[in-house]
Amino acid sequence: MSGKPESRKHRNRPRTARPRGAKKRKRQPRNWSSAENMYAGMHARILAPFLHGPPTQEELVGDLEEMIARCPQFYPAVLELAFKKLKAGDDVTGRRGIEQGFDLMVQFSEHLEDEADRLVDNLGSMWRFDLSRSCLDQLVESHPQTALYHDELAAAAARTGDLDTALAVGARALEIEPGNAFYLSNLGWYHLMAGNLDEAADNLNQSLKLDEANAVTQGNLRVLQYLRKHGGTYVDYLLRPADHENLNRLADREEWQDADELCSEYNACRREAMAQTMLLRGETARLPDTLATLDAFFGFVDGLSQEPYFLYEDIVFVGGHFKLIMHKFIVKFGDVDREMIEGIYESLFLFYRFLKEKKLISPAALKFFVSDTQALKGDLLEKMERYNAIRHDQDLDEDEKEEIRAELFEGDHLWPFI
């Protein structure tokens, strides 16, 4: 019954009012309007696919490539295509596209601060802080009095392990905008990551005085309280043992919202710790797809589970119900292919090996999980292929298809929960 998978909120995202005075309109490159109209039409089809169904990824890539062919300077298409390449694991092409698209944005954007902010947000959601840092280095150099760029560069530096730069650039953001509650809170978070607990307390408490309702600052003060009591580092906090006694007590009292929030906090912390570790190890190419797969899989399992709470680290629960889960997954989503199933296996093994490395699950539990799920893999792939074939067999009526479904999936698809 945990909440949907989300990243733990550790950093404030400032949204300051920005002047919109008259400015000289930048001259659009040739065929910009044509590419822009095509781009708007593509997104209209995505949002309202009434007549022909939603476009496939291949169709979207083809449309984006055509826009770029019409107008090579049309950076929205360049960047969107780059993100698709990154998500597909094509790191070289994706990285080159981000760099090219960002350069074009700087050259042609009429709302650079807003669009650069969105680019940084999107890269951050994929944990590509290495790429956002490269963009932000240039923005800070060209806009030395823009506090937002300094704050975002500080966050990217912190995520890529350069805490000295994070602290220096975060402090510079406060010099530009003294008393900004968001920047104070964020600087406190960088000090938490660096282990400077007294400095963190000073910044976080100052921020809270300016913005008492800020949930991010309140959360980081709880991190500070934990580290002062238990010692260790910020990553140790992310990997702290789950308080099962408290979770069970909340469930027994039917305080479901509190139980969900605590469970979601543990799950988000594990996700953050793994993502941070992969980023620092340079495993960036596989990171976006791994996180997206884990989010989708665990979100699906969470929706099926009738347990009082569901922790992603519960390898015994996931392993014990894996066949049932995958039966439901194949039927629910339809046209599941070998790549999707391979992706689920690879992502789960990566996640649970990380938790074993951090001593949150035992080597024996991991060994059993890998052995048990691998033994199911061939059968699951065969069932997936047979199910895809009958779904599109026009010679079978719905009753015949349901009879085959019941045989393939042993009736598992009929039950809404596990």
BELSUL-V983801 format. One record per residue. PSI is psi in whole degrees, -180 to 180 (none if undefined). OMEGA is omega in whole degrees, -180 to 180 (none if undefined). Layout:
BEGIN
[[PSI	OMEGA] [PSI	OMEGA]]
END
This chain:
BEGIN
[[20	179] [163	179] [171	-179] [151	-177] [126	177] [159	174] [143	175] [137	-178] [108	-176] [-19	-172] [136	176] [146	176] [96	-178] [139	173] [91	-176] [152	176] [135	-177] [138	-178] [140	-180] [41	-179] [170	-180] [138	180] [156	-180] [126	-180] [132	179] [142	-179] [127	-179] [143	176] [165	179] [139	178] [13	177] [-47	-177] [-38	179] [-47	178] [-39	-179] [-42	178] [-40	178] [-38	179] [-43	178] [-40	179] [-38	178] [-46	-179] [-28	174] [-39	178] [-34	178] [-42	-177] [-30	-176] [73	-176] [55	-170] [-42	-171] [-46	-171] [8	-178] [167	-178] [145	178] [148	178] [165	177] [-37	179] [-40	178] [-40	179] [-44	178] [-43	178] [-42	178] [-45	-179] [-41	179] [-36	178] [-40	177] [-44	-179] [-36	177] [-38	179] [-41	-177] [92	-177] [-20	-180] [-1	-176] [88	-170] [-28	176] [-40	178] [-39	179] [-45	-178] [-41	-180] [-40	177] [-38	179] [-41	178] [-39	178] [-38	178] [-41	178] [-44	-179] [-28	179] [-2	178] [6	178] [82	-171] [-38	-176] [-51	-179] [-40	-180] [-45	179] [-45	-180] [-38	179] [-39	177] [-45	-180] [-45	-179] [-46	-179] [-38	179] [-43	178] [-41	178] [-38	177] [-47	179] [-37	-176] [-38	-169] [-14	-176] [138	174] [-6	179] [61	-171] [-44	-175] [-43	179] [-45	-176] [-37	176] [-38	178] [-43	179] [-40	178] [-45	179] [-42	177] [-47	-177] [-40	176] [-38	179] [-37	179] [-22	177] [3	-178] [32	176] [59	179] [-20	175] [-39	179] [-41	180] [-34	180] [-40	179] [-43	178] [-43	-175] [-31	174] [-44	-180] [-40	-178] [-40	179] [-38	180] [-40	-177] [-17	-180] [68	-172] [-12	-180] [12	178] [106	-175] [-36	-178] [-43	-180] [-38	178] [-44	-179] [-42	-179] [-36	175] [-39	178] [-43	180] [-44	180] [-40	178] [-42	179] [-44	-178] [-30	-180] [11	172] [3	-179] [77	-174] [-28	177] [-46	177] [-40	179] [-45	-178] [-42	-178] [-44	-177] [-35	175] [-40	177] [-35	178] [-37	177] [-38	179] [-30	175] [-37	-180] [-40	179] [79	-179] [141	176] [12	177] [117	-174] [-37	180] [-47	-177] [-34	174] [-46	180] [-44	-179] [-40	177] [-36	175] [-38	178] [-41	178] [-38	177] [-37	175] [-46	-179] [-31	-179] [-7	-179] [13	178] [81	-169] [-37	180] [-44	178] [-38	178] [-45	-180] [-42	-179] [-49	-179] [-44	-177] [-41	179] [-38	175] [-42	180] [-42	-177] [-32	177] [-33	-180] [-26	-177] [84	-172] [-24	-175] [5	-174] [111	-176] [-32	179] [-47	179] [-42	178] [-41	179] [-41	180] [-27	172] [-33	175] [-37	175] [-46	179] [-45	180] [-42	179] [-46	-177] [-35	177] [-31	-179] [-40	-172] [-14	-175] [-172	178] [-167	-176] [176	177] [-41	179] [-35	175] [-37	177] [-45	-180] [-30	-176] [20	179] [148	179] [140	177] [139	180] [83	-177] [-34	180] [-44	179] [-41	178] [-43	179] [-38	178] [-43	178] [-40	179] [-42	179] [-34	179] [-1	-178] [35	174] [72	-168] [-38	-179] [-44	179] [-40	179] [-42	179] [-44	-178] [-41	180] [-42	179] [-43	178] [-36	178] [-47	178] [-46	-178] [-43	-180] [-37	179] [-42	179] [-43	179] [-46	-180] [-43	-179] [-43	179] [-44	-180] [-43	179] [-42	-180] [-44	179] [-39	179] [-46	-178] [-26	177] [-5	-179] [15	-179] [56	-172] [-31	-175] [-37	-177] [-8	-172] [-50	-178] [-46	-178] [-38	178] [-47	-179] [-42	180] [-40	180] [-45	179] [-42	179] [-46	-179] [-45	-177] [-52	-177] [-33	175] [-39	178] [-46	180] [-42	180] [-38	178] [-23	179] [-28	-170] [136	172] [12	176] [155	179] [-32	176] [156	-178] [112	175] [132	-179] [-28	-178] [-2	-179] [77	-176] [-28	179] [-43	179] [-49	-178] [-45	-180] [-39	-179] [-25	-179] [13	-170] [-43	180] [-46	179] [-44	180] [-47	-177] [-33	173] [-49	-180] [-38	-179] [-46	-178] [-43	-179] [-43	-176] [-47	-170] [-22	177] [149	180] [32	171] [136	-178] [176	-177] [-39	-179] [-39	179] [-45	-180] [-42	176] [-39	179] [-40	178] [-47	179] [-50	-176] [-43	-177] [-42	179] [-43	179] [-40	179] [-46	-179] [-49	-176] [-29	173] [-37	176] [-45	180] [-33	175] [-42	178] [-35	-179] [9	174] [30	174] [-20	170] [158	-174] [153	175] [-37	-179] [-41	180] [-41	179] [-44	-180] [-43	180] [-42	-179] [-48	-179] [-46	-179] [-45	-176] [-44	-178] [-35	177] [-35	179] [-24	-179] [-15	-166] [-48	-179] [-44	180] [-40	179] [-41	179] [-40	178] [-43	179] [-39	178] [-46	-179] [-40	178] [-39	-179] [-41	178] [-36	-180] [-45	-177] [-28	180] [-33	-176] [11	180] [106	-177] [-11	178] [-9	180] [133	175] [176	-173] [-36	179] [-41	179] [-40	179] [-40	-180] [-36	178] [-41	179] [-39	177] [-46	-178] [-37	179] [-45	-177] [-46	-170] [13	171] [30	179] [1	-177] [-32	-176] [-15	-176] [-20	-176] [130	-174] [-21	-174] [170	172] [none	none]]
END
